[in-house]
Amino acid sequence: MPNNQISNPTSPVQNQAQQTPQMTDRDRLIDVLTTQKYLTDGFNIATREASHDTLHRDVLTCLTETHQCARDIYNLMFQQGWYALEAEEQQKLTQTYQQFSGYTAQFPYSGKVQ
């Protein structure tokens, strides 16, 4: 079976988990990324529920900035080799696409996804 992992690892020494009670840089970034994900969930709800236009705009700005911060943290973790992706086979992608594109017939409008 081919290795489908997409990663950008640095030296093996940096990637080894340290068995100490102290938090490592990797631990801190995982914590910060988790917090950013939690914040974007909350800001998304607040943006959707805001009834005042100025408040909506301000919270939307916070949401956008929080998403960008999470993306920057993810990119840093990927560069350090602390976050890896797995490539999927083209056949599986095509199959999943066909499965979900068939659902458009159930939409209450024209069925075309824009």
Beta strands, then each sheet from edge to edge (+ up, - down):
strand 1: 5-6
strand 2: 85-86
sheet 1: 1+ 2-
end
